[in-house]
Amino acid sequence: MDLTRLQYFVAVAEAGSFSRAAAALHMSQPALSRQVLLLEEELGQRLFERTGRGAQATESGTALLAHARGIFDLAERARVDMRERQASPRGRLTVGLPPRLAHVLTADLVERFHAQFPEATMTVVEGLSIRLREWLVAGRIDVALVFDPPPSPQMQQETLLREPLVLISVQPLPKRMRLADVAQRPLVMPSGPNALRQLLEQHTRPRGLPLKLVAEVDSVQTVLSLVARGVGDTVLPLGATKAWTYPQALQVAAIHSPAMRNQLVLAVPTARPATRLSRYAAQALRELVSAHFQTPDL
C-alpha cells in the first residue's frame, strides 16, 4: 500500500471534501482525486461517497481510516524514538581497566556516562593489561586503559600518562636510589605477565641485575599490605602511592641510573568503528586520568 496515497485518503476523510483537502495539501483537486481513485482500485473498495456537499467515507473507508491513523501514529512514534536515540543512544559499552585504575576511576566514569546516556549501559571489567589487550582484539571490550602495550596494528593507542617508577618501603630510604641498589632490596612484585614487572626486568636483565624477590603478588593493594607489614619493598608507579591507607609512614625513593617511567595508554580496536558511546567514554577517561594522576619529576 502506497503510504502517500494513504495520507491523501486521510486528508480527504478528515476534511470531508476533496476541494478542501486539495487546498490543505497544496495540490490540484483532479490530482488528489486521481490518487484516491488509484487507492480504491488497489484495495478493490469504494472509500468515499461523493455528494454535492463533499465526500463521506463509506463503511470500508471508515475502517481504513482507523487503520491509517494507527499506521501514522506508529510512524510518528518511530520518528520520536529515532530522535531520542540520536540524542540519548541506547546500547552497551564495555570498558577495560587495570585494577589499580579501576579502584580510582570507575565510580566517576560510570556516573558521568549514566548522566550523559541514561538509556545506555556501561560495563567495567578489570584485568591485567595483557588480558585487556587480548579482550580488545577479540571484541569483548570497546575501550581500555592499558600499561606499556607493544605496538599493534589491531589497536589505536594514545599515551595519556608517563609515571616514574619508585621504590616504596616502610624502612627509611634516601630520596634517590640507583637501580642496582634497588635490585638488592627484598622485593614484593607482581608476577611475570604483569606489564610493570616486565618493564622493570627490561632494565635489570641487560645489566645483570637479578631481582631479590620474596613474594609475587598480582594485586597492587595486596603488595602494599605486605610492604606495610615489612615483608619487603616494592617498585611501583608513583601514582600507586595514592592507594596507601596504612598507619605506617610511607617511604618513597626515586629510582635513577636509569630512571624508569611506565606508559598509560588509551586503546581502542581498529577493527570496529567508534560510536558516540565509545568516543564519550574515551574522552571521559582522558579527563579523569588527567584529574586523578600527576606526573611530577623526581
C-alpha positions in Angstrom: 0.0 0.0 0.0 1.4 3.4 -1.0 1.6 5.4 2.2 1.5 8.7 0.4 -1.9 7.8 -1.1 -3.0 6.7 2.3 -2.1 10.2 3.6 -4.2 11.7 0.8 -7.1 9.5 1.8 -6.8 10.6 5.4 -6.7 14.3 4.4 -10.0 13.9 2.4 -11.7 11.9 5.1 -10.8 14.5 7.8 -11.7 17.5 5.6 -14.9 15.9 4.3 -14.2 17.4 0.9 -11.8 16.8 -2.0 -11.5 20.6 -2.6 -10.7 21.5 1.0 -8.2 18.6 1.3 -6.5 19.6 -2.0 -6.1 23.2 -0.7 -4.6 22.0 2.5 -2.2 19.7 0.6 -1.3 22.4 -1.9 -2.2 20.3 -4.9 -4.9 20.3 -7.5 -8.3 18.6 -6.9 -8.1 16.4 -10.0 -4.6 15.2 -9.0 -5.9 14.4 -5.5 -9.0 12.6 -6.8 -6.7 10.6 -9.1 -4.6 9.4 -6.2 -7.6 8.4 -4.1 -9.1 6.5 -7.1 -5.9 4.6 -7.5 -6.0 3.6 -3.8 -9.6 2.5 -4.3 -8.6 0.4 -7.3 -5.7 -1.1 -5.3 -8.0 -2.1 -2.4 -11.0 -3.0 -4.6 -13.2 -0.9 -2.3 -15.1 2.4 -2.6 -13.8 4.6 0.1 -16.0 7.7 -0.4 -19.5 8.6 -1.4 -19.2 11.7 -3.4 -22.0 14.2 -2.8 -22.7 17.7 -3.7 -21.7 18.7 -0.2 -18.4 16.9 -0.2 -17.1 13.4 0.4 -18.3 11.0 3.1 -16.3 7.9 4.0 -18.0 4.6 3.2 -18.1 1.7 5.7 -14.8 0.4 4.2 -13.4 4.0 4.2 -14.2 4.4 7.9 -12.5 1.1 8.6 -9.4 2.1 6.6 -9.3 5.5 8.4 -8.9 3.7 11.7 -6.1 1.6 10.3 -4.4 4.6 8.7 -4.5 6.6 11.9 -2.9 3.7 13.7 -0.2 3.4 11.0 0.7 7.1 11.1 0.7 7.1 14.9 3.2 4.2 14.8 5.3 6.1 12.2 5.3 9.2 14.4 6.3 7.1 17.5 9.1 5.6 15.4 10.4 9.1 14.4 10.3 10.2 18.0 12.1 7.1 19.1 14.8 7.7 16.5 15.2 11.3 17.6 15.6 10.2 21.2 18.1 7.5 20.3 20.1 10.1 18.4 20.0 12.4 21.5 20.5 9.6 24.0 21.6 6.4 22.4 20.9 3.1 23.9 23.1 0.0 23.9 26.0 -1.3 26.0 29.6 -0.2 26.2 32.3 -2.3 27.9 35.4 -0.6 29.3 38.5 -2.4 30.5 40.6 -1.1 33.3 43.6 -2.4 35.3 42.6 -3.0 38.9 44.7 -0.1 40.3 43.0 2.4 38.0 39.6 0.8 38.3 39.7 1.5 42.0 40.2 5.2 41.4 38.3 5.9 38.1 35.3 3.6 37.9 32.8 5.5 40.1 33.4 8.8 38.3 33.4 7.2 34.9 30.1 5.4 35.4 28.5 8.4 37.0 29.4 10.6 34.0 28.4 8.1 31.4 25.0 7.5 33.0 24.3 11.2 33.3 25.1 11.7 29.6 23.5 8.5 28.3 20.7 7.4 30.7 19.3 4.8 28.2 22.7 3.1 27.7 24.6 0.6 29.9 28.3 0.7 30.8 30.1 -2.5 31.9 33.5 -2.1 33.5 35.8 -5.1 33.6 39.1 -5.3 35.4 42.2 -7.2 34.3 45.9 -7.2 33.7 47.0 -5.1 30.7 47.9 -8.3 28.8 44.4 -9.6 29.2 42.8 -6.3 28.4 44.7 -6.2 25.1 43.5 -9.7 24.2 39.9 -8.8 25.0 40.1 -5.6 22.9 41.3 -7.5 19.9 38.7 -10.3 20.4 35.9 -7.7 20.6 35.0 -8.4 24.2 35.6 -4.8 25.3 35.3 -1.5 23.4 37.7 0.8 25.2 40.6 0.1 27.6 43.4 1.7 29.6 46.5 -0.5 29.5 50.1 -0.2 30.7 53.0 -0.3 28.4 51.4 -2.1 25.4 53.6 -3.2 22.5 52.8 -1.5 19.2 49.9 -3.3 17.4 48.1 -2.7 14.1 45.0 -4.1 15.8 44.8 -1.2 18.3 44.8 2.6 18.2 47.0 3.7 21.1 47.2 7.1 22.7 49.6 7.8 25.6 47.8 9.6 28.4 50.4 9.4 31.2 54.0 8.5 31.9 54.7 7.9 35.6 58.1 7.5 37.2 58.8 4.2 38.9 59.7 4.5 42.6 60.8 2.2 45.4 58.3 2.0 48.2 59.1 0.9 51.7 58.3 1.4 55.4 62.0 1.4 56.1 64.0 4.7 55.9 65.1 5.4 52.3 67.2 8.1 50.6 65.4 10.4 48.2 67.1 8.7 45.2 68.5 5.2 44.6 70.4 3.6 41.8 68.6 0.7 40.1 71.5 -1.6 41.0 70.8 -0.8 44.7 67.1 -1.3 44.3 67.7 -4.8 42.9 69.4 -5.8 46.1 66.4 -4.9 48.2 63.9 -7.7 49.2 61.0 -7.1 46.8 57.3 -8.0 46.6 56.4 -7.7 43.0 53.6 -8.7 40.6 54.3 -11.9 38.6 55.8 -12.2 35.1 52.9 -11.3 32.8 52.3 -8.0 34.6 53.4 -5.0 32.5 55.1 -3.3 35.4 57.2 -6.4 36.2 58.1 -6.7 32.5 59.2 -3.1 32.4 61.4 -3.4 35.4 63.1 -6.5 34.1 63.7 -4.9 30.7 66.1 -2.6 32.6 67.5 -5.1 35.1 68.2 -8.1 32.9 70.5 -6.4 30.4 72.5 -5.1 33.3 72.9 -8.5 35.0 70.8 -7.4 38.0 68.7 -10.3 39.3 65.7 -9.2 41.4 65.7 -10.3 45.0 62.1 -11.5 45.2 60.5 -12.5 48.5 56.9 -12.8 47.0 55.0 -12.4 43.8 51.5 -10.9 44.2 49.4 -9.6 41.3 47.2 -7.3 43.3 48.7 -3.9 44.0 46.7 -3.4 47.1 48.0 -6.8 48.5 51.5 -5.8 47.5 51.1 -2.6 49.5 49.7 -4.5 52.5 52.8 -6.8 52.5 55.1 -3.7 52.3 53.2 -2.2 55.3 53.9 -5.4 57.3 57.6 -5.1 56.5 57.8 -8.3 54.4 59.6 -6.4 51.6 59.8 -3.3 49.5 58.2 -2.9 46.1 58.7 -0.9 42.8 55.5 0.8 41.6 54.5 3.9 39.6 54.4 7.0 41.8 50.6 7.2 41.4 50.2 3.9 43.2 51.1 5.6 46.5 47.6 7.1 46.4 46.4 3.7 47.5 48.4 3.7 50.7 46.0 3.6 53.6 48.2 2.1 56.3 49.3 3.7 59.6 53.0 3.2 58.9 54.8 6.1 57.4 55.3 5.5 53.6 58.9 5.9 52.4 59.4 6.7 48.7 62.7 6.8 46.7 63.1 7.9 43.1 65.0 5.4 41.0 67.8 6.6 38.8 70.7 5.2 36.7 68.4 4.6 34.9 65.2 6.4 35.7 62.1 4.5 34.5 58.7 5.6 33.6 55.7 3.4 32.7 53.2 4.4 30.0 49.5 4.5 30.4 47.7 4.1 27.1 44.1 4.6 25.9 43.5 1.8 23.5 40.6 1.1 21.1 40.3 -1.6 18.5 41.0 -0.7 14.9 38.6 -3.3 13.5 35.4 -1.6 14.9 34.2 1.9 14.1 33.9 4.4 17.0 30.4 5.1 18.3 29.1 8.1 20.3 29.3 5.9 23.4 32.9 4.8 22.9 34.0 8.4 21.9 32.4 9.8 25.0 34.0 7.1 27.2 37.4 7.7 25.7 37.2 11.5 26.3 35.9 10.9 29.9 38.9 8.6 30.6 41.3 11.3 29.3 39.8 13.9 31.6 39.7 11.6 34.6 43.3 10.4 34.2 44.4 14.0 34.0 42.4 14.9 37.1 43.4 12.0 39.3 47.1 11.4 38.3 50.0 13.7 38.2 53.4 13.2 36.6 55.9 15.0 38.9 59.6 15.0 38.2 61.5 13.2 41.0 
